[in-house]
Amino acid sequence: MRRGFYTIMAAQFFSSLADNALFVAAVELLRDHGAPDWQRAALVPLFALFYVLLAPWVGAFADSCPKGQVMFISNAIKMLGCLLMLFGGHPLLAYAIVGLGAAAYSPAKYGILTELLPPSQLVKANGWIEGLTIGSIILGVLLGGQLVGWNTAAHLLGMSGHGGRAHIRHASETAIVTVLVIYAVAAVFNLRIPRSGVTSKPMPRNPLTLLPDFCGYTARLWRDRLGQIALASTTALWSVSANMRYIVLAWAGAVLHYATPQAANLVGVVALGSAAGAVLASARVRLDGAARVIPLGIVMGLLLAAMVLVRNVWLAAGALVVLGALGGYIVVPMNALLQHRGHNLMGAGHSIAVQNFNEQVAILGLGALYSLATRQGLPALGAVLLFGGMAAAAMAAIGLWYRHNLRSHGPQMEQLLALARQDDQTPGA
């Protein structure tokens, strides 16, 4: 791997670490303010909101200037959301602004991989990035859980002196201050990301002209016989797993009677398994064989649904590790395949923006459905059963879709798979 890749990994690690610690802090801040359960459930879809609204433009923005610079600006927006949350803004609004920064960050984060690395290293690079990201999820959720505990908060308040105590009343607020520091560390690495040498494409004078282009890019990726399978798979998996962050917290509270710091440990357990699955996939799965992992998605959904029967914490931890491992093993090759097809069809930035749009529409839709259902009284166990069943059904449908493409469009599919095989074997620089 080129040296710049490791700088990207460091920037991504600290930014993702802060994102996940902030999620736990925001959940606890809403609890501190006496907000109803549906508002805590609404954090996930609100984070996805700007991914959806700005999807036609963030890809072009990522391609319009050096991607390290894009990541720095996006990180600054996340810090602005933290400050708003800290100084009295509504946590849901502030968290949506953090989501705005994340929406702009993502196309640059993944797009620069296709600019710095050859196709033969994309699965490996995705394995490292996903593994590191999942590792940051583990540490971020665990860190957030520790920061909202009063013992840690009291220590941090003691370090800040009497002036800090005058402005901070809740443990969740000390957590947000710590998250701001972590975002600042990520910003330092953002500034050190090397330029790839790829010529930037300036934004058009009239941004609305990008809307029909984005619709065309979206249609092009969905029409591609291989790209559509990868896009459908990542969309189904991410929509469920993103909402599972809060559902696991709610499940642990309802079944195990855990407070937020203890429940956060179980979210970290899921991410631990995901990291192992991601690293294993990066070593074992080739780009042209990515679709072979689809049946594992059915197993993952059924295992998730079976969590309604679990009442023992050790059994729960084991099941959550396996769930995470299955998810990581599926997402890494599918993500790499999607990047490969998108890069060939339309370029890195636009491709990632289309991917984010589809995934975040699904996250937003499922999150809004869950938030509404929670407001109407849906228990955490009902949500686990619902989401598990939906994941299994979706992956079964995608598997049938892929087999249909192989039967009905055999020569075209063989050509696309041969291109993936050829790129996977191209030696790296």
N, C-alpha and C positions, 0 to 999 in steps of 0.2 A: 504494500500500500504506500502511496505517496505521503510525504510528511504532512501536507495540508489536511489529509483525512483525519489525522489524530487531533488537530486543532478543532475541526468540525465536531468530532466526537466529544471533546471537552465542553464546547459551547452548548451542544445539545444536552449533555448530561446535566449541567447546572441549570439550564433553562427548564428542562423537564422536571428536575428535582424540585424547583421552586413552584412549578405549576401544580404538582401533586400535593406538596405540603400546603399550598394555598387552598386547595379544594377542601382538605380536612379543616383548616382554619375557618373557612367560610361556612361550612356546616355548623361548626361550634359557635361561630359568631351569631348565626341566625338562632341557634338554640339559646344563646345568652340573651338575645333580644326578645325571646318568647314567640318567635315566628312559628306558624303552623307547619306540620310535616310536609305539606305539599310545596311550600316554598323551598325547603331543603332539597326535595326531589327535583325542583325546577332549575337547580344550579346546572345540571348536565345539559338540558336543552338550551339554556341561555348561553352557555359557553359555545354551543354550536351555531348560534344565531348568525353571527357575522361570517362564519364559514359559508353559509348559504347565501346571505344577502350580497356579499362581495365576491363571490366565486368568479364572475366574469372578469374581474379586474385584478385580483391578487396574482394570478399567474403572469399577466402582462407586466405588472409591477415588479415581480421577481426577475423577469427577463430584461427589465429596462435599465438596471444598474448592477454593479457587483453584488453578488448574493450575500457576502459577508456584511456589506452595508445594509442590505435589506433586513438581515437578521438583527442587526444592532438597532435599527429603527423600530422593528417589531418588539424587541425586548423592552425598549423605552416605553412603548404603549402599555405593555404588561405592568411596568412599574407605576405608570399613571393610574391604572386600575387599582393597584394595591394602595396607593396613597388616598384615592377616593374612598376606598373601603375603610381605611384607618381613620380618616377625618370626617366621618359622619355620613357619607353617602350610603344609599341603600345597598346592602351586600349583593343583591341580585343585579342591580345596574352596574356596580363596580366589577362584578365577575364577568358580565357580558363584555365590558371593555377589555378585560384580560383576554377574553376569547377573540376580540378583534385583533389584538397583537398576535395571538397564536395563529389566526387565520392567515395573516400576512407572513408569518414565520415559516409555515410548513412548506409552501412551494419552493422557497429558497433552500431550506434544509435538505429536502430530497433532490431538488433540481441540480444542486451543485455536485451531487454524486455522479450524475451522468455526464457532467462537464469535466470532472477531474479524473474519472476512472473509466477503463474500457468495459464493454458489456460483459466480458468474461469474469470480471470482479464484482458485478452488481449483486449477485446472490450473497457472496461473502460479505460485501460491504453492508448490505441490508441486514444480514445476520448480526454483524457487529453493532450497527446502529440500533436495530430493534432490541438486541440483547442489552445494550447499554441503556437504551431508553427504558426498558422494562426494569433494569436494575435501578434506575433513577426513580421509577414509580415505587419500587419496593422501599427504597430509602426515603423517598419523599413522603409517602403515606405514613411510614413509621416515624419519620421526623415530625410530620404534622401532628400525629397522635401524641408524641412526647411533648411537643411545644404547647399543646392546649391543656396538658396536665398542669395542675397548680404548682407542683414541686419545681418543675422546670421554669414555669412562669415566674415564680417567686425569686428564683435565682437570677433570672434575666433582669427582673425589676430591680433587684439589689445591685446588679452591675451598672444599671442605668442611673442610679442615684435618685434623689427625691424629685428632681425635675421630671424624670420619666414617669414616676408614679402619679404625678399630677395630671398627666394626659392619658394614661392607660389604666382602664378599670377592669378589663377582662383578660384572662389567659389567652384567648383567641387573638387579642390585639398585639400581645407580645410575639405571637407566632407570625403575624403579618409583618412586623418590623424585621424579624429574622429572614422572612422570605424576600423582602426588599434587598437585603444584603446579598442573598444568593443570586438574585437577578443581576445585581451589579457585577458580581464575579463573572456571570455568563456574558455580560456586555464586554468585559475585557477580552475574552476569547473571541467574541464576534469581530472585534477590531483587528485581530491577528489572523483571520482567515485569509489565505492567499487568493489572489485573483486567478481565475482559471484560464484567461486568455480568450474566452469565447466572446465574440462581439455582441454588445448589448443592443437590444431592439427598443428604441425610444417609444414611450407611451404616445398614442395619438392625441391630437389637440382636443378632439371631441371624444371623451371617454365612452359615450353611448354607442359609438361605432363598434366597440368591443363586444357588445351584447349579442348581435347576430353571429359574430365570429365564435363566441363561446358556445352558443347553441350548436353551431356547426361542428366544433371540436367534440362536444358531448355526443352528438349523433354519430360522428365518425368512430369514436371509441366504442360506443354501444353496437355499431354495425360490424365491427371487427370480430371475426368468429372466435379468436382466441382472447382478445382484449375484453370482450363482453363477459367471458367466464371469470377472468381474474377480477374484473370490476365488480361483478355480482357477488363474488366470494368475499372480497375485502369489505364491501358494503354491508353484507349480512353479519359478518363477524364483528366488525367494529361497532356497528349500531347496538348490538347486544352487550359487548364487553364494556363499552363506554358507560352505559347505564348501570352495569353491574357494580361499578364502583360504589354507587350510593345504595344499591339494593343489598349488597353484602353488609354494609354498615347497618341498614335497617333490619336485615335478617338476624345479624348477631345481637342486635339490641332486643329483638322480639323473642328469639329462641334461647339465646344464651344469657340474656339480660346484661349485656356488656355496655359500658359507657363508651364514648367516642375513642379515647386512647386505646382501649383494649380491642374494640371492633376494628380500628385501623390496622392492627397487627394482622388480622385475617385478610384484609385487602392486600397487604404486603405479601402474604403467603401465595395468593393467586399470581402476583407478579413474579415471585420467585420461580414458580413452575414455568411461567411464560419465558423467562430468561433462559432456562435450561432448554426448553423446546426450540427457541429461536436459534441458539447456538448449535444445537443438534441438526436442525434443518439446514443451516448454512454449510454444514460439513457433508451432509448426506444427499440433499435434494438438488438435482440439476434443473436448469432453467426450462428445458423442454419437457421435464417430467413433473412440473409443478402441479398440474391438475390431478395427479394421483393422490394428493393429500385430501381431496374433497370428502371422501367417505369418513375421514376422521372428524369432520365437522358434524356429522350426524351423531357420532358417538359423544362428542362434546355436548351437544344440545340435550341428549337423553340423560347424560350424567348430571348436567345442571338441573334438569327437572327433578331428578332423583334426590336432590338436596333437601326437598321438602320432608323427607323421611329421616333426616339426620338430626340427632339431638346431642351427640357427644362431640366435644370440642376437638379431640384428637382425630376422630373419624372425619370430622368436617375439615380439619387442616389437611389431611391426606387427600380427600376428594378435591379440595381447592387447588392443591399443588398439581394434581393430574389435569384438572380443568385448564389451568394456566399453561401447562406444558403442551396440551393439545392445541390451544389457541396459538401459542408461539410457533409451533411446528407448521401450522397451516398458513399463518399470515406472512411469514418471511418469504417463502417461495412465490406466493401469490402476489405479494407486493413487488418483488423483483420482476416477475413476468409482466405485471401491469406497467411498471416503469419502462421495461424493454419495448413493449408495444406502443406505449404512449410516446416515447422518445422517437421511435421510427415514424409515427403517424403525424406528430404535431410539434414536437419539441418538449423539453423537460418541464419548463414552468407551466405551460398550458395543460400538459398532461396531469401534473400533480394537482392543479386547480380543479380540473374535471373530477379527478378521483376524490378530492376533499369535498367537493360539492355533493356528490352522490352519497358519500359516507355520512356527511354531516346532515343532509336532508333526512336520512334514515335515523340518525341519532336524535335529531330534533323531533321527528315524528314519534318515535318510540318514547322519548323522554317526556314529551308533552302528554302522550297517552298515559304514561305511568303517573305523572304528576296529577292529571285529572282523575285517574282512577283512585289514587291515594286520597285525594280530596273527597271522593265519594265513598271511601272506607275500605279500599282494597288492602288486605293484609300483606305483609312482606312475603309470606309463604305463597300466596296466590301469585305474586309478581314473579317469584322464582320459577314456579311451574309454567306460567305463561311465557316467560322469556326463553326458557329451555325448550319448550315445545315449538316455539316460533323458529329458534335457531336450527333445530333438527329438521323441521319441515323445509326451511329455506335451503339448507345444504343438500337435502335429498333432491329438491327440485333442480338445483344447479347441476348436480351430478347427472340427472336425466337430460338436461339441456346440453351438457358437454357431449354425452354419448350420441345425442341427436345430431350435433354438428359433425361428429366423426363419421356418422352414417351418411348424412345428406350432403356434406361438403367435404368429402374425403380428400380429394386432390388439393383443395385450398388449405385445409387444415394441415396436411402433410408438408406443404410448402412453408406455412407459418412456423410449424414445429422445427423444420429443418433450419430455418433462419435463426430460431432461438438456439438450436444446437450448435450452429456455426458460431454465433456470437459468444456462446458460453465457452467455446474452445479457443477463442481468439486470445493469444497471449497478451498479458498486461504489460504496460510500459513501466 
